[in-house]
Amino acid sequence: MTTSLAACEEEEKGTDGFTVGLLLPSRTVPRWERSDRPLIEKRLKQLCPHCTMEYANAQNDAMRQRQQMSSMVTKGVRVLILDATDARALRSSIQEAREAGVPVIAYDRLAEGPISGYVSFDGAQVGRLQGEALLKAMGDKANGGNVVMMNGDPTSPNAALYRGGALSVVSR
């Protein structure tokens, strides 16, 4: 969020701040509402006390998230933090935000399109840790044993990272 921090410092010199849009993908995973949203709100207030946050949850519906993005851009948000419900389906919405001068920060999942930044974790390291935990749990059965691997949503860029990390340990 360095782009918005610089803009915030500039804004605070003359006005009362600006609005940041936060778009989360669902309510089915408790962390979005219980952890991510409150932590982002808290950090925004620390970085920019005069800024406000517009929040929307897509409830696993890519079309709804497209509409939410469009609405936020129309309302004048200055930056969007987006955890995409479907990385590919939001490409044109991200392009529209860019054309309107609204930077989009992909959060947690890499979104397709002209994003301005990406904030996430090391998915390959997560996969390596999962692979190590699996081998440890299997003990002696790991040598010559069979493992069935479920690779997650093929549209999720993170799934490929998890897989690659796990295979780097399991296939040794």
N, C-alpha and C positions, 0 to 999 in steps of 0.2 A: 504494500500500500504506500510505497514511497512517492508515487506520483500524486496521490491524493493528499499526503502529508505536506508536500511542498505547496500544493494548491491551497490547503487549509491555512498554512502560515500566511500566505499571500492574502487570502480572503479575510482573515481575522484582523488584518491591518485596516480594512475599510468597512466590512459589514459583519453580520452575525454568523457567518459560516455558510454551509451548503448542505445538500442532502446526498447521502450515499445509499444506493439501492442494494439490498441483500436478497438474493434469490436462492432458496434452498429447494432440494428436489422432492422431499417426502416427509411424512410424519411417521412412517412405519419403522424407521430406525430412531430409537429414542435420543441418540446423541445430538441430532440436529436441533431439537427444541431445548433439550436440557443442558447441552454443553456449548455447541458451536455458536448458536445464535446469541446467548447471553455473553459469551466471551468476546465475540466480535463487537457487540454493542458496547461492552465495557471498554475495550481497547480503542474504539472509535472516540468515545468520550474523553479518554486520556489524551489521545493525539489531537483531538479537535473539539474542545468543550462546547463550541457554538454550533457544531454540526448536528444534523439529525439523520436518522436512519429510516428508510422506507423498507418494509419487510414484506415478502410474499413467499408462500410455500406452494409448490406445484402439485403436491399430492400425486406424484408419479405420472403426471400428464404433461408430455412435451408441448402439446398445443397450448395448454394453460400457461406453461412457463413462457412460451413465445409471447402470448398476450400480456403477461405480467411485465416482461421486459419492455415491450412496446409502450405500455402504460407508464412505466417509470421514466422512460426516455421523454415521452410527451409531457409528463409532469415536471421535467427539468432536473432529474438527478444529475449529479456531476460525475459520478463514477458508479459502476456496477460491480458487485462481487457476485459471481455466478458459480453455483455448483449445479452443473447441467444434469437434467433428467436423462437426456440423450445427447451425447456430444456432437453427433452429426446433425440432428434435427434442428439445432439452434444456430447453425452456421450463418444463415441469412439474417437472423436477428442480431447476431454479433456484428455482422457487416453493417446493418442499419444503425446500430448504436455508434459504431465507428464513424459512419458518415455524418451522424448528428454531433460528433465531437465528444462522445461519452466513452471513456476507456472502460474496457471490460477486463476484470481480473478473474481468471479461471481459478476456482477454489476447490481443492480436494481432488477433482477430476480435470484432466486436460480437455478443454472444449475445442472444437474445430472452428476455424475462422480467425480473423485478425485480432486476437486477444492482445492486451497490452502487458499482461503479466500472468504468472502461474504460481500459485502457492499450494504446496502439497507436502507429502512425505516421500520417503525413499521406498517405492513399491518393490524394487528388486531386493532391498534389504529385508523387507517384510517377508517376501517369498523365501529368502535364505533362512530366516528364523523359523518359518513354518516347516521347511524341509528338515532343518536340524532337530526341531521338536518331534517331528514324525519319526526320524531315524532313532532318536533316543527312546521314544515310546515303544517302538518295535523291538528294540534290543537286538538279540541274536537273530530274530526272525527277519531282520533287515537284509541280511546276506542271502541273496537268492530268492527272497520273498517277492510276491507280486503286490503292486500298489496300483489301485485305480485312481486316476487323477481327474478331478472335476475342475475345469478351467474357468468357470464363471461366465459372465455375460460377454459374448464375443464383440459387442459394441463398446465395451469399456476399455479404454487404454490402460487402466490399472491392472486389469486381469492378465494382460500379456506380461507386465512387469512382475507380478506375483509368480506366474508360471515360470518365467525365465530364472528368477531367483531360486525358486524351489528346485528346479531341474539342475541348477548349478551345484546343488548339494546332493540330491537324491541320485543323480546319474553318475556319480563318481565311481 
